[in-house]
Amino acid sequence: MSSLVVERDANAVSVSVSGERITVELDDGRSLSVPLEWYPRLLHATTAERDHWELWGNGYAIEWPGVDEHISIEGLLAGRRSGESQTSLGRWLASRNS
């Protein structure tokens, strides 16, 4: 007889962003840290914008509303970087300078 093992996904409980890294504390006790350069909008954000993050739902994703950045915990755990094109990032950067 086999048993069904249901593993739940980890969720974020807190986030910190330094000049070089994004660190996410998960509800299962793990910490995850990735290079800030993986997310160019956050790399170009002000300290105040980086510090203003919100958890979505029960912590399945993180949003930085000031820079329109959204990162799923699933994506972080899978090692996915931002998928934003250089064209889109260029338009966003230009809009910040006007």
C-alpha positions as a Markdown table, in Angstrom:
| # | Residue | x | y | z |
|---|---|---|---|---|
| 1 | Met | 0.0 | 0.0 | 0.0 |
| 2 | Ser | 1.4 | 3.4 | -0.9 |
| 3 | Ser | 1.0 | 6.6 | 1.0 |
| 4 | Leu | 0.3 | 10.0 | -0.4 |
| 5 | Val | 2.7 | 12.6 | 0.8 |
| 6 | Val | 1.5 | 16.1 | 0.3 |
| 7 | Glu | 4.2 | 18.7 | 0.6 |
| 8 | Arg | 3.1 | 22.3 | 0.9 |
| 9 | Asp | 4.9 | 25.1 | -0.7 |
| 10 | Ala | 6.9 | 27.4 | 1.5 |
| 11 | Asn | 5.7 | 31.0 | 1.8 |
| 12 | Ala | 7.5 | 34.2 | 2.6 |
| 13 | Val | 7.2 | 35.8 | 6.0 |
| 14 | Ser | 9.7 | 38.7 | 5.6 |
| 15 | Val | 11.9 | 40.3 | 3.1 |
| 16 | Ser | 15.0 | 42.4 | 3.2 |
| 17 | Val | 16.9 | 44.1 | 0.3 |
| 18 | Ser | 20.5 | 45.2 | 0.6 |
| 19 | Gly | 22.6 | 46.9 | -2.0 |
| 20 | Glu | 23.6 | 43.5 | -3.3 |
| 21 | Arg | 21.0 | 40.9 | -2.2 |
| 22 | Ile | 17.4 | 40.1 | -1.7 |
| 23 | Thr | 16.8 | 37.9 | 1.3 |
| 24 | Val | 13.5 | 36.1 | 2.0 |
| 25 | Glu | 12.6 | 34.4 | 5.2 |
| 26 | Leu | 10.3 | 31.5 | 4.7 |
| 27 | Asp | 7.6 | 30.1 | 7.0 |
| 28 | Asp | 9.4 | 26.7 | 7.1 |
| 29 | Gly | 12.5 | 28.2 | 8.7 |
| 30 | Arg | 14.6 | 28.5 | 5.6 |
| 31 | Ser | 16.2 | 31.8 | 4.3 |
| 32 | Leu | 16.7 | 32.3 | 0.6 |
| 33 | Ser | 19.1 | 34.9 | -0.7 |
| 34 | Val | 19.6 | 35.9 | -4.4 |
| 35 | Pro | 21.6 | 38.6 | -6.1 |
| 36 | Leu | 19.8 | 41.9 | -6.5 |
| 37 | Glu | 21.1 | 42.1 | -10.1 |
| 38 | Trp | 18.6 | 39.2 | -11.0 |
| 39 | Tyr | 15.8 | 41.9 | -10.7 |
| 40 | Pro | 16.9 | 45.0 | -12.5 |
| 41 | Arg | 13.9 | 47.1 | -11.4 |
| 42 | Leu | 14.9 | 46.5 | -7.8 |
| 43 | Leu | 18.6 | 47.1 | -8.6 |
| 44 | His | 17.6 | 50.6 | -9.9 |
| 45 | Ala | 15.1 | 51.3 | -7.2 |
| 46 | Thr | 15.7 | 53.7 | -4.3 |
| 47 | Thr | 16.2 | 52.4 | -0.8 |
| 48 | Ala | 12.7 | 53.6 | 0.1 |
| 49 | Glu | 11.2 | 51.7 | -2.9 |
| 50 | Arg | 13.1 | 48.5 | -2.0 |
| 51 | Asp | 12.0 | 48.7 | 1.6 |
| 52 | His | 8.3 | 49.1 | 0.6 |
| 53 | Trp | 7.3 | 45.5 | -0.2 |
| 54 | Glu | 4.1 | 43.6 | 0.4 |
| 55 | Leu | 3.3 | 39.9 | 0.6 |
| 56 | Trp | 0.6 | 38.6 | -1.6 |
| 57 | Gly | -1.9 | 36.1 | -0.2 |
| 58 | Asn | -0.3 | 34.0 | 2.4 |
| 59 | Gly | 3.1 | 34.9 | 1.2 |
| 60 | Tyr | 3.2 | 33.1 | -2.1 |
| 61 | Ala | 4.7 | 36.2 | -3.8 |
| 62 | Ile | 6.2 | 39.6 | -3.0 |
| 63 | Glu | 5.3 | 42.9 | -4.6 |
| 64 | Trp | 7.2 | 46.1 | -4.7 |
| 65 | Pro | 4.4 | 48.5 | -5.7 |
| 66 | Gly | 6.7 | 51.5 | -6.3 |
| 67 | Val | 8.6 | 49.8 | -9.0 |
| 68 | Asp | 5.9 | 47.4 | -10.3 |
| 69 | Glu | 8.0 | 44.3 | -9.4 |
| 70 | His | 6.4 | 41.0 | -8.5 |
| 71 | Ile | 8.4 | 37.9 | -7.5 |
| 72 | Ser | 6.9 | 34.5 | -6.7 |
| 73 | Ile | 8.4 | 32.3 | -4.0 |
| 74 | Glu | 8.1 | 29.4 | -6.4 |
| 75 | Gly | 10.2 | 31.3 | -8.9 |
| 76 | Leu | 12.9 | 32.2 | -6.3 |
| 77 | Leu | 13.2 | 28.6 | -5.1 |
| 78 | Ala | 13.5 | 27.5 | -8.8 |
| 79 | Gly | 16.3 | 30.1 | -9.3 |
| 80 | Arg | 14.3 | 32.1 | -11.9 |
| 81 | Arg | 15.6 | 35.6 | -12.7 |
| 82 | Ser | 13.5 | 38.5 | -14.0 |
| 83 | Gly | 12.1 | 37.7 | -17.4 |
| 84 | Glu | 11.7 | 41.4 | -18.3 |
| 85 | Ser | 13.1 | 42.3 | -21.7 |
| 86 | Gln | 15.8 | 44.9 | -22.1 |
| 87 | Thr | 13.3 | 47.0 | -24.2 |
| 88 | Ser | 10.7 | 46.9 | -21.4 |
| 89 | Leu | 13.3 | 47.8 | -18.8 |
| 90 | Gly | 14.7 | 50.6 | -20.9 |
| 91 | Arg | 11.2 | 52.1 | -21.2 |
| 92 | Trp | 10.7 | 51.8 | -17.5 |
| 93 | Leu | 14.0 | 53.5 | -16.7 |
| 94 | Ala | 13.2 | 56.3 | -19.2 |
| 95 | Ser | 9.9 | 56.9 | -17.5 |
| 96 | Arg | 11.7 | 57.3 | -14.2 |
| 97 | Asn | 14.0 | 59.9 | -15.6 |
| 98 | Ser | 11.2 | 62.1 | -17.0 |
